[in-house]
Amino acid sequence: MLIIGILAFVIICSCVYSLFGTGGYYYYSSDKTPSGTPSGTPAGTPTGTPSGTPSGTPTETPSGTPTETPSGTPTETPAGTPAGTPVGTPAGTPAGTPAPVPVGTGNPCTLHTDCSGWGPGPTDMACCNGKCAQKQKDWAGIGYCPTECMSAPAGTPNAQGTCDKYHWPRLTSEPCGLHTDCKGWGSGPTDMACCNSKCTQKLKDWAGVGYCPADCMSGPAGTPNSQGTCDKYHWPRQSSEPCANHTDCAGFGAGPTDMACCQGTCQQKKKDWAGIGYCPNECVGSFAGKPGTC
C-alpha cells in the first residue's frame, strides 16, 4: 500500500508541473519577446534584426532602390594609382586629379590624349604648343603639328610650318632651292625649273634653247632689249620691235618696201620721189623736199 501511494503522488506532481509550470514560462516569453528573436534584442524590434540593432531599424532595402553598380561603370582604380584618385583615372595619375575630359580644336591641353580625336594618324588631333590642333601631312605623308610640319625635305626654302600652304614637289611660283624641287622639271626648253628661288616654266631663247625667263635672250648678244624678253619679243624682230641692225628684222632686204631697222625699231621702208626705199623718217617725198615727207 505504501508503494502504491508513493507512485500516485509522483504522477500527480508531474501533471501539476505540466499544466502550470511550463505554461507559465511560455506565457511570460510571448508577452515580452517574439519567438525567434535573439536574446538581448529590445522589445518591438522586427523579427530577424541582428542582435544590438536599435529599435525601429528597417531590415530590407526599399522596393526600387538599386542594389548593383550600373553596367559599364568603373568599379576599380588601376594598380599604382594613389588613394583618393577618381575611379577610371589612368594609373600613375597624382591623387586628387580629375578624370581627363577630351577637348576640341583650340582648347588648352598638356598631352595628346587630352584632345578629342587624338591618334597616330597623319590628320588626327594632337596637343600642339599647348592647344589641341589637327595634324598635317608633311612632304613624306607623316603627320606633324602645323608649326613643325615640313612641306619639303630639309634645306628647301620655306619648308617648316608650310604644309598647308605649299606642295611637294613644288608647283608654279612656290619656293624652291633646286630645279629638282619643281614638279615637271627637266631639260626640255619649256620644262619647269627653279628660277630666282621659285618654280617657273622655262622659255625658248632666240636659238630655241630653254632658259629661266630672266636669263632668256630674245636675240643674239648685242641686240637691244634682248635679255629677259623672250616672252615679249621675237627673233628675227617683228615690226616695231627693237633692233640694232637691218638684219635683226624679219623681212629685211634691199627692196624699196622691205623691212629695215629705223631709229632702233624694225619698220617698213618707203619709196622716195625717185622710187628708192628709205626709212620713213628719212624718205623725201618730192624733189628738194624735206625728210619724212613720203
Phi and psi restraints in degrees (value plus and minus 20) as a CYANA .aco file:
   2 LEU   PHI     -85.1   -45.1
   2 LEU   PSI     -61.0   -21.0
   3 ILE   PHI     -86.0   -46.0
   3 ILE   PSI     -60.9   -20.9
   4 ILE   PHI     -83.2   -43.2
   4 ILE   PSI     -58.8   -18.8
   5 GLY   PHI     -86.2   -46.2
   5 GLY   PSI     -59.6   -19.6
   6 ILE   PHI     -85.0   -45.0
   6 ILE   PSI     -62.7   -22.7
   7 LEU   PHI     -82.8   -42.8
   7 LEU   PSI     -61.8   -21.8
   8 ALA   PHI     -83.4   -43.4
   8 ALA   PSI     -58.4   -18.4
   9 PHE   PHI     -85.5   -45.5
   9 PHE   PSI     -61.7   -21.7
  10 VAL   PHI     -84.0   -44.0
  10 VAL   PSI     -62.0   -22.0
  11 ILE   PHI     -83.9   -43.9
  11 ILE   PSI     -61.8   -21.8
  12 ILE   PHI     -85.6   -45.6
  12 ILE   PSI     -61.2   -21.2
  13 CYS   PHI     -84.2   -44.2
  13 CYS   PSI     -57.8   -17.8
  14 SER   PHI     -84.6   -44.6
  14 SER   PSI     -59.4   -19.4
  15 CYS   PHI     -87.5   -47.5
  15 CYS   PSI     -62.5   -22.5
  16 VAL   PHI     -82.7   -42.7
  16 VAL   PSI     -60.7   -20.7
  17 TYR   PHI     -85.7   -45.7
  17 TYR   PSI     -59.4   -19.4
  18 SER   PHI     -84.1   -44.1
  18 SER   PSI     -58.9   -18.9
  19 LEU   PHI     -99.0   -59.0
  19 LEU   PSI     -57.7   -17.7
  20 PHE   PHI    -130.5   -90.5
  20 PHE   PSI     -61.1   -21.1
  21 GLY   PHI     -87.9   -47.9
  21 GLY   PSI     -76.9   -36.9
  22 THR   PHI     -87.8   -47.8
  22 THR   PSI     -64.2   -24.2
  23 GLY   PHI     -77.9   -37.9
  23 GLY   PSI     -62.1   -22.1
  24 GLY   PHI     -83.4   -43.4
  24 GLY   PSI     -54.9   -14.9
  25 TYR   PHI     -85.3   -45.3
  25 TYR   PSI     -67.5   -27.5
  26 TYR   PHI     -86.0   -46.0
  26 TYR   PSI     -54.2   -14.2
  27 TYR   PHI     -84.3   -44.3
  27 TYR   PSI     -61.2   -21.2
  28 TYR   PHI     -87.9   -47.9
  28 TYR   PSI     -63.1   -23.1
  29 SER   PHI     -85.6   -45.6
  29 SER   PSI     -65.3   -25.3
  30 SER   PHI     -87.1   -47.1
  30 SER   PSI     -40.8    -0.8
  31 ASP   PHI    -100.8   -60.8
  31 ASP   PSI     -45.2    -5.2
  32 LYS   PHI    -128.3   -88.3
  32 LYS   PSI     -73.5   -33.5
  33 THR   PHI    -147.7  -107.7
  33 THR   PSI     109.5   149.5
  34 PRO   PHI     -82.1   -42.1
  34 PRO   PSI     129.0   169.0
  35 SER   PHI     -81.7   -41.7
  35 SER   PSI     112.3   152.3
  36 GLY   PHI      76.9   116.9
  36 GLY   PSI     -27.0    13.0
  37 THR   PHI    -103.9   -63.9
  37 THR   PSI     113.4   153.4
  38 PRO   PHI     -78.6   -38.6
  38 PRO   PSI     127.1   167.1
  39 SER   PHI     -81.0   -41.0
  39 SER   PSI     113.9   153.9
  40 GLY   PHI      78.6   118.6
  40 GLY   PSI     -24.7    15.3
  41 THR   PHI    -100.0   -60.0
  41 THR   PSI     112.5   152.5
  42 PRO   PHI     -77.4   -37.4
  42 PRO   PSI     130.1   170.1
  43 ALA   PHI     -83.1   -43.1
  43 ALA   PSI     119.4   159.4
  44 GLY   PHI      74.7   114.7
  44 GLY   PSI     -27.1    12.9
  45 THR   PHI     -95.3   -55.3
  45 THR   PSI     114.6   154.6
  46 PRO   PHI     -78.4   -38.4
  46 PRO   PSI     130.4   170.4
  47 THR   PHI     -81.0   -41.0
  47 THR   PSI     116.1   156.1
  48 GLY   PHI      74.4   114.4
  48 GLY   PSI     -24.5    15.5
  49 THR   PHI     -96.4   -56.4
  49 THR   PSI     113.6   153.6
  50 PRO   PHI     -79.6   -39.6
  50 PRO   PSI     132.8   172.8
  51 SER   PHI     -79.4   -39.4
  51 SER   PSI     114.0   154.0
  52 GLY   PHI      73.5   113.5
  52 GLY   PSI     -24.3    15.7
  53 THR   PHI     -96.6   -56.6
  53 THR   PSI     112.2   152.2
  54 PRO   PHI     -78.4   -38.4
  54 PRO   PSI     131.2   171.2
  55 SER   PHI     -81.6   -41.6
  55 SER   PSI     115.4   155.4
  56 GLY   PHI      73.0   113.0
  56 GLY   PSI     -19.7    20.3
  57 THR   PHI     -94.3   -54.3
  57 THR   PSI     110.5   150.5
  58 PRO   PHI     -83.9   -43.9
  58 PRO   PSI     131.3   171.3
  59 THR   PHI    -127.4   -87.4
  59 THR   PSI     -25.1    14.9
  60 GLU   PHI    -160.3  -120.3
  60 GLU   PSI     137.8   177.8
  61 THR   PHI     -96.4   -56.4
  61 THR   PSI     114.5   154.5
  62 PRO   PHI     -75.5   -35.5
  62 PRO   PSI     130.2   170.2
  63 SER   PHI     -79.5   -39.5
  63 SER   PSI     112.9   152.9
  64 GLY   PHI      75.1   115.1
  64 GLY   PSI     -29.9    10.1
  65 THR   PHI    -100.0   -60.0
  65 THR   PSI     108.3   148.3
  66 PRO   PHI     -80.5   -40.5
  66 PRO   PSI     121.1   161.1
  67 THR   PHI    -136.5   -96.5
  67 THR   PSI     -24.2    15.8
  68 GLU   PHI    -153.5  -113.5
  68 GLU   PSI     140.3   180.3
  69 THR   PHI     -95.7   -55.7
  69 THR   PSI     113.4   153.4
  70 PRO   PHI     -75.8   -35.8
  70 PRO   PSI     128.7   168.7
  71 SER   PHI     -80.9   -40.9
  71 SER   PSI     115.6   155.6
  72 GLY   PHI      72.4   112.4
  72 GLY   PSI     -30.0    10.0
  73 THR   PHI    -101.6   -61.6
  73 THR   PSI     108.1   148.1
  74 PRO   PHI     -77.5   -37.5
  74 PRO   PSI     115.4   155.4
  75 THR   PHI    -135.0   -95.0
  75 THR   PSI     -29.3    10.7
  76 GLU   PHI    -160.1  -120.1
  76 GLU   PSI     131.4   171.4
  77 THR   PHI    -116.9   -76.9
  77 THR   PSI     114.9   154.9
  78 PRO   PHI     -73.3   -33.3
  78 PRO   PSI     130.0   170.0
  79 ALA   PHI     -80.3   -40.3
  79 ALA   PSI     118.3   158.3
  80 GLY   PHI      75.6   115.6
  80 GLY   PSI     -26.1    13.9
  81 THR   PHI    -104.9   -64.9
  81 THR   PSI     109.7   149.7
  82 PRO   PHI     -78.0   -38.0
  82 PRO   PSI     132.1   172.1
  83 ALA   PHI     -81.4   -41.4
  83 ALA   PSI     121.4   161.4
  84 GLY   PHI      76.6   116.6
  84 GLY   PSI     -27.7    12.3
  85 THR   PHI     -98.7   -58.7
  85 THR   PSI     117.3   157.3
  86 PRO   PHI     -75.8   -35.8
  86 PRO   PSI     125.0   165.0
  87 VAL   PHI     -80.4   -40.4
  87 VAL   PSI     115.7   155.7
  88 GLY   PHI      75.4   115.4
  88 GLY   PSI     -23.9    16.1
  89 THR   PHI     -98.8   -58.8
  89 THR   PSI     118.1   158.1
  90 PRO   PHI     -76.5   -36.5
  90 PRO   PSI     129.6   169.6
  91 ALA   PHI     -81.0   -41.0
  91 ALA   PSI     121.4   161.4
  92 GLY   PHI      74.1   114.1
  92 GLY   PSI     -25.2    14.8
  93 THR   PHI     -95.9   -55.9
  93 THR   PSI     112.7   152.7
  94 PRO   PHI     -76.5   -36.5
  94 PRO   PSI     128.3   168.3
  95 ALA   PHI     -78.2   -38.2
  95 ALA   PSI     118.5   158.5
  96 GLY   PHI      69.5   109.5
  96 GLY   PSI     -25.3    14.7
  97 THR   PHI     -97.6   -57.6
  97 THR   PSI     107.0   147.0
  98 PRO   PHI     -89.3   -49.3
  98 PRO   PSI     130.6   170.6
  99 ALA   PHI     -78.7   -38.7
  99 ALA   PSI     116.3   156.3
 100 PRO   PHI     -84.8   -44.8
 100 PRO   PSI     123.5   163.5
 101 VAL   PHI    -140.0  -100.0
 101 VAL   PSI      92.3   132.3
 102 PRO   PHI     -75.5   -35.5
 102 PRO   PSI     121.5   161.5
 103 VAL   PHI    -143.2  -103.2
 103 VAL   PSI     147.8   187.8
 104 GLY   PHI    -117.2   -77.2
 104 GLY   PSI    -192.5  -152.5
 105 THR   PHI     -75.6   -35.6
 105 THR   PSI     112.8   152.8
 106 GLY   PHI      68.9   108.9
 106 GLY   PSI     -30.7     9.3
 107 ASN   PHI    -104.2   -64.2
 107 ASN   PSI     130.5   170.5
 108 PRO   PHI     -82.4   -42.4
 108 PRO   PSI     128.1   168.1
 109 CYS   PHI    -174.5  -134.5
 109 CYS   PSI     145.1   185.1
 110 THR   PHI    -140.5  -100.5
 110 THR   PSI     -58.8   -18.8
 111 LEU   PHI    -141.0  -101.0
 111 LEU   PSI     139.6   179.6
 112 HIS   PHI     -79.8   -39.8
 112 HIS   PSI     -55.3   -15.3
 113 THR   PHI     -88.7   -48.7
 113 THR   PSI     -30.0    10.0
 114 ASP   PHI     -94.7   -54.7
 114 ASP   PSI     -36.3     3.7
 115 CYS   PHI    -118.4   -78.4
 115 CYS   PSI     115.8   155.8
 116 SER   PHI     -88.0   -48.0
 116 SER   PSI     106.4   146.4
 117 GLY   PHI      68.2   108.2
 117 GLY   PSI      -4.9    35.1
 118 TRP   PHI     -89.3   -49.3
 118 TRP   PSI     136.1   176.1
 119 GLY   PHI     151.5   191.5
 119 GLY   PSI    -199.5  -159.5
 120 PRO   PHI    -103.0   -63.0
 120 PRO   PSI     -29.2    10.8
 121 GLY   PHI     -81.7   -41.7
 121 GLY   PSI     132.7   172.7
 122 PRO   PHI     -85.7   -45.7
 122 PRO   PSI     -35.4     4.6
 123 THR   PHI    -145.7  -105.7
 123 THR   PSI      -1.4    38.6
 124 ASP   PHI     -95.3   -55.3
 124 ASP   PSI     152.3   192.3
 125 MET   PHI     -99.8   -59.8
 125 MET   PSI     133.3   173.3
 126 ALA   PHI    -173.7  -133.7
 126 ALA   PSI     142.1   182.1
 127 CYS   PHI    -108.9   -68.9
 127 CYS   PSI      88.5   128.5
 128 CYS   PHI    -139.0   -99.0
 128 CYS   PSI      95.5   135.5
 129 ASN   PHI      35.0    75.0
 129 ASN   PSI      19.2    59.2
 130 GLY   PHI      62.0   102.0
 130 GLY   PSI     -13.6    26.4
 131 LYS   PHI    -157.4  -117.4
 131 LYS   PSI     127.4   167.4
 132 CYS   PHI     -92.8   -52.8
 132 CYS   PSI     110.4   150.4
 133 ALA   PHI    -168.0  -128.0
 133 ALA   PSI     136.7   176.7
 134 GLN   PHI    -103.0   -63.0
 134 GLN   PSI     112.6   152.6
 135 LYS   PHI     -89.1   -49.1
 135 LYS   PSI     139.4   179.4
 136 GLN   PHI    -143.5  -103.5
 136 GLN   PSI     129.8   169.8
 137 LYS   PHI     -97.5   -57.5
 137 LYS   PSI     112.1   152.1
 138 ASP   PHI    -103.6   -63.6
 138 ASP   PSI    -193.7  -153.7
 139 TRP   PHI     -81.4   -41.4
 139 TRP   PSI     -42.5    -2.5
 140 ALA   PHI    -118.5   -78.5
 140 ALA   PSI     -17.5    22.5
 141 GLY   PHI      68.1   108.1
 141 GLY   PSI      -8.8    31.2
 142 ILE   PHI    -117.1   -77.1
 142 ILE   PSI     120.1   160.1
 143 GLY   PHI    -100.9   -60.9
 143 GLY   PSI     114.8   154.8
 144 TYR   PHI    -160.6  -120.6
 144 TYR   PSI     141.1   181.1
 145 CYS   PHI     -80.2   -40.2
 145 CYS   PSI     125.2   165.2
 146 PRO   PHI     -69.7   -29.7
 146 PRO   PSI     -62.2   -22.2
 147 THR   PHI     -94.8   -54.8
 147 THR   PSI     -35.4     4.6
 148 GLU   PHI    -122.0   -82.0
 148 GLU   PSI     -35.3     4.7
 149 CYS   PHI     -87.8   -47.8
 149 CYS   PSI     109.8   149.8
 150 MET   PHI    -118.9   -78.9
 150 MET   PSI      98.1   138.1
 151 SER   PHI     -99.8   -59.8
 151 SER   PSI     -25.8    14.2
 152 ALA   PHI    -177.2  -137.2
 152 ALA   PSI     145.5   185.5
 153 PRO   PHI     -79.3   -39.3
 153 PRO   PSI     138.3   178.3
 154 ALA   PHI     -74.9   -34.9
 154 ALA   PSI     116.3   156.3
 155 GLY   PHI      82.3   122.3
 155 GLY   PSI     -38.3     1.7
 156 THR   PHI     -97.3   -57.3
 156 THR   PSI     113.3   153.3
 157 PRO   PHI     -78.2   -38.2
 157 PRO   PSI     121.9   161.9
 158 ASN   PHI      33.6    73.6
 158 ASN   PSI      23.5    63.5
 159 ALA   PHI    -106.7   -66.7
 159 ALA   PSI     -64.8   -24.8
 160 GLN   PHI     -93.9   -53.9
 160 GLN   PSI     113.1   153.1
 161 GLY   PHI      54.7    94.7
 161 GLY   PSI      -0.7    39.3
 162 THR   PHI    -146.4  -106.4
 162 THR   PSI       5.3    45.3
 163 CYS   PHI     -85.4   -45.4
 163 CYS   PSI     -44.0    -4.0
 164 ASP   PHI    -111.8   -71.8
 164 ASP   PSI     -17.2    22.8
 165 LYS   PHI    -138.3   -98.3
 165 LYS   PSI     -60.9   -20.9
 166 TYR   PHI    -137.3   -97.3
 166 TYR   PSI     145.0   185.0
 167 HIS   PHI    -132.5   -92.5
 167 HIS   PSI     149.1   189.1
 168 TRP   PHI    -158.8  -118.8
 168 TRP   PSI     105.2   145.2
 169 PRO   PHI     -79.7   -39.7
 169 PRO   PSI     143.5   183.5
 170 ARG   PHI     -87.0   -47.0
 170 ARG   PSI     124.9   164.9
 171 LEU   PHI    -118.4   -78.4
 171 LEU   PSI     157.2   197.2
 172 THR   PHI     -72.2   -32.2
 172 THR   PSI     112.4   152.4
 173 SER   PHI      56.0    96.0
 173 SER   PSI     -20.2    19.8
 174 GLU   PHI    -106.9   -66.9
 174 GLU   PSI     131.5   171.5
 175 PRO   PHI     -85.2   -45.2
 175 PRO   PSI     126.9   166.9
 176 CYS   PHI    -169.8  -129.8
 176 CYS   PSI     145.4   185.4
 177 GLY   PHI    -140.0  -100.0
 177 GLY   PSI     -47.9    -7.9
 178 LEU   PHI    -154.6  -114.6
 178 LEU   PSI     139.8   179.8
 179 HIS   PHI     -79.6   -39.6
 179 HIS   PSI     -55.4   -15.4
 180 THR   PHI     -89.3   -49.3
 180 THR   PSI     -31.2     8.8
 181 ASP   PHI     -93.1   -53.1
 181 ASP   PSI     -38.3     1.7
 182 CYS   PHI    -115.1   -75.1
 182 CYS   PSI     117.2   157.2
 183 LYS   PHI     -90.5   -50.5
 183 LYS   PSI     106.4   146.4
 184 GLY   PHI      68.5   108.5
 184 GLY   PSI      -4.6    35.4
 185 TRP   PHI     -88.9   -48.9
 185 TRP   PSI     137.2   177.2
 186 GLY   PHI     153.8   193.8
 186 GLY   PSI    -194.3  -154.3
 187 SER   PHI    -111.4   -71.4
 187 SER   PSI     -26.6    13.4
 188 GLY   PHI     -83.8   -43.8
 188 GLY   PSI     133.8   173.8
 189 PRO   PHI     -86.1   -46.1
 189 PRO   PSI     -35.6     4.4
 190 THR   PHI    -145.4  -105.4
 190 THR   PSI      -1.9    38.1
 191 ASP   PHI     -94.0   -54.0
 191 ASP   PSI     152.7   192.7
 192 MET   PHI     -99.8   -59.8
 192 MET   PSI     133.2   173.2
 193 ALA   PHI    -172.9  -132.9
 193 ALA   PSI     141.1   181.1
 194 CYS   PHI    -108.9   -68.9
 194 CYS   PSI      86.7   126.7
 195 CYS   PHI    -138.5   -98.5
 195 CYS   PSI      98.1   138.1
 196 ASN   PHI      33.8    73.8
 196 ASN   PSI      22.5    62.5
 197 SER   PHI      47.5    87.5
 197 SER   PSI       0.0    40.0
 198 LYS   PHI    -156.9  -116.9
 198 LYS   PSI     122.5   162.5
 199 CYS   PHI     -91.6   -51.6
 199 CYS   PSI     105.2   145.2
 200 THR   PHI    -163.1  -123.1
 200 THR   PSI     129.9   169.9
 201 GLN   PHI     -99.7   -59.7
 201 GLN   PSI     114.5   154.5
 202 LYS   PHI     -92.4   -52.4
 202 LYS   PSI     138.7   178.7
 203 LEU   PHI    -139.6   -99.6
 203 LEU   PSI     131.4   171.4
 204 LYS   PHI     -98.8   -58.8
 204 LYS   PSI     112.3   152.3
 205 ASP   PHI    -102.1   -62.1
 205 ASP   PSI    -193.6  -153.6
 206 TRP   PHI     -81.6   -41.6
 206 TRP   PSI     -41.1    -1.1
 207 ALA   PHI    -120.5   -80.5
 207 ALA   PSI     -17.5    22.5
 208 GLY   PHI      69.7   109.7
 208 GLY   PSI     -10.9    29.1
 209 VAL   PHI    -114.3   -74.3
 209 VAL   PSI     119.9   159.9
 210 GLY   PHI    -100.5   -60.5
 210 GLY   PSI     114.7   154.7
 211 TYR   PHI    -161.2  -121.2
 211 TYR   PSI     140.6   180.6
 212 CYS   PHI     -80.8   -40.8
 212 CYS   PSI     124.6   164.6
 213 PRO   PHI     -69.2   -29.2
 213 PRO   PSI     -62.0   -22.0
 214 ALA   PHI     -89.8   -49.8
 214 ALA   PSI     -42.3    -2.3
 215 ASP   PHI    -119.0   -79.0
 215 ASP   PSI     -31.9     8.1
 216 CYS   PHI     -91.5   -51.5
 216 CYS   PSI     111.3   151.3
 217 MET   PHI    -119.2   -79.2
 217 MET   PSI      99.2   139.2
 218 SER   PHI    -101.2   -61.2
 218 SER   PSI     -27.0    13.0
 219 GLY   PHI    -173.4  -133.4
 219 GLY   PSI     148.5   188.5
 220 PRO   PHI     -79.0   -39.0
 220 PRO   PSI     139.8   179.8
 221 ALA   PHI     -72.9   -32.9
 221 ALA   PSI     112.5   152.5
 222 GLY   PHI      82.1   122.1
 222 GLY   PSI     -36.3     3.7
 223 THR   PHI     -94.5   -54.5
 223 THR   PSI     110.4   150.4
 224 PRO   PHI     -77.8   -37.8
 224 PRO   PSI     123.3   163.3
 225 ASN   PHI      30.8    70.8
 225 ASN   PSI      24.3    64.3
 226 SER   PHI    -108.7   -68.7
 226 SER   PSI     -68.2   -28.2
 227 GLN   PHI     -91.2   -51.2
 227 GLN   PSI     113.1   153.1
 228 GLY   PHI      54.9    94.9
 228 GLY   PSI      -0.6    39.4
 229 THR   PHI    -146.4  -106.4
 229 THR   PSI       4.8    44.8
 230 CYS   PHI     -85.6   -45.6
 230 CYS   PSI     -43.7    -3.7
 231 ASP   PHI    -112.0   -72.0
 231 ASP   PSI     -15.6    24.4
 232 LYS   PHI    -140.8  -100.8
 232 LYS   PSI     -60.1   -20.1
 233 TYR   PHI    -138.0   -98.0
 233 TYR   PSI     145.1   185.1
 234 HIS   PHI    -132.1   -92.1
 234 HIS   PSI     149.1   189.1
 235 TRP   PHI    -158.5  -118.5
 235 TRP   PSI     106.2   146.2
 236 PRO   PHI     -78.9   -38.9
 236 PRO   PSI     145.2   185.2
 237 ARG   PHI     -88.4   -48.4
 237 ARG   PSI     123.2   163.2
 238 GLN   PHI    -112.1   -72.1
 238 GLN   PSI     155.1   195.1
 239 SER   PHI     -74.0   -34.0
 239 SER   PSI     113.9   153.9
 240 SER   PHI      57.6    97.6
 240 SER   PSI     -22.5    17.5
 241 GLU   PHI    -104.7   -64.7
 241 GLU   PSI     132.7   172.7
 242 PRO   PHI     -85.8   -45.8
 242 PRO   PSI     127.2   167.2
 243 CYS   PHI    -170.4  -130.4
 243 CYS   PSI     147.3   187.3
 244 ALA   PHI    -142.0  -102.0
 244 ALA   PSI     -50.0   -10.0
 245 ASN   PHI    -152.5  -112.5
 245 ASN   PSI     138.1   178.1
 246 HIS   PHI     -78.3   -38.3
 246 HIS   PSI     -53.1   -13.1
 247 THR   PHI     -90.5   -50.5
 247 THR   PSI     -30.7     9.3
 248 ASP   PHI     -94.4   -54.4
 248 ASP   PSI     -38.4     1.6
 249 CYS   PHI    -116.1   -76.1
 249 CYS   PSI     115.4   155.4
 250 ALA   PHI     -86.9   -46.9
 250 ALA   PSI     107.5   147.5
 251 GLY   PHI      68.2   108.2
 251 GLY   PSI      -5.4    34.6
 252 PHE   PHI     -87.6   -47.6
 252 PHE   PSI     137.7   177.7
 253 GLY   PHI     155.2   195.2
 253 GLY   PSI    -195.1  -155.1
 254 ALA   PHI    -109.3   -69.3
 254 ALA   PSI     -28.5    11.5
 255 GLY   PHI     -83.4   -43.4
 255 GLY   PSI     133.7   173.7
 256 PRO   PHI     -86.2   -46.2
 256 PRO   PSI     -35.8     4.2
 257 THR   PHI    -144.3  -104.3
 257 THR   PSI      -2.8    37.2
 258 ASP   PHI     -92.7   -52.7
 258 ASP   PSI     151.2   191.2
 259 MET   PHI     -98.4   -58.4
 259 MET   PSI     131.7   171.7
 260 ALA   PHI    -172.4  -132.4
 260 ALA   PSI     140.0   180.0
 261 CYS   PHI    -109.1   -69.1
 261 CYS   PSI      85.8   125.8
 262 CYS   PHI    -138.0   -98.0
 262 CYS   PSI      96.7   136.7
 263 GLN   PHI      36.6    76.6
 263 GLN   PSI      17.6    57.6
 264 GLY   PHI      66.8   106.8
 264 GLY   PSI     -17.9    22.1
 265 THR   PHI    -155.7  -115.7
 265 THR   PSI     135.4   175.4
 266 CYS   PHI     -96.8   -56.8
 266 CYS   PSI     106.2   146.2
 267 GLN   PHI    -159.6  -119.6
 267 GLN   PSI     136.7   176.7
 268 GLN   PHI    -103.2   -63.2
 268 GLN   PSI     115.4   155.4
 269 LYS   PHI     -92.6   -52.6
 269 LYS   PSI     141.1   181.1
 270 LYS   PHI    -144.4  -104.4
 270 LYS   PSI     131.2   171.2
 271 LYS   PHI     -99.4   -59.4
 271 LYS   PSI     115.7   155.7
 272 ASP   PHI    -105.7   -65.7
 272 ASP   PSI    -192.0  -152.0
 273 TRP   PHI     -81.0   -41.0
 273 TRP   PSI     -39.1     0.9
 274 ALA   PHI    -121.4   -81.4
 274 ALA   PSI     -18.0    22.0
 275 GLY   PHI      67.3   107.3
 275 GLY   PSI      -6.9    33.1
 276 ILE   PHI    -118.0   -78.0
 276 ILE   PSI     120.4   160.4
 277 GLY   PHI    -101.6   -61.6
 277 GLY   PSI     113.8   153.8
 278 TYR   PHI    -159.8  -119.8
 278 TYR   PSI     141.1   181.1
 279 CYS   PHI     -81.3   -41.3
 279 CYS   PSI     124.5   164.5
 280 PRO   PHI     -70.2   -30.2
 280 PRO   PSI     -59.1   -19.1
 281 ASN   PHI     -93.5   -53.5
 281 ASN   PSI     -33.8     6.2
 282 GLU   PHI    -125.8   -85.8
 282 GLU   PSI     -38.5     1.5
 283 CYS   PHI     -87.8   -47.8
 283 CYS   PSI     112.2   152.2
 284 VAL   PHI    -123.8   -83.8
 284 VAL   PSI     102.8   142.8
 285 GLY   PHI    -100.3   -60.3
 285 GLY   PSI     -36.5     3.5
 286 SER   PHI    -168.0  -128.0
 286 SER   PSI     143.0   183.0
 287 PHE   PHI     -80.1   -40.1
 287 PHE   PSI     109.4   149.4
 288 ALA   PHI      44.2    84.2
 288 ALA   PSI      -2.5    37.5
 289 GLY   PHI     -98.7   -58.7
 289 GLY   PSI    -195.3  -155.3
 290 LYS   PHI    -115.9   -75.9
 290 LYS   PSI     131.2   171.2
 291 PRO   PHI     -82.0   -42.0
 291 PRO   PSI     127.2   167.2
 292 GLY   PHI      60.8   100.8
 292 GLY   PSI       3.2    43.2
 293 THR   PHI    -133.7   -93.7
 293 THR   PSI      -6.8    33.2
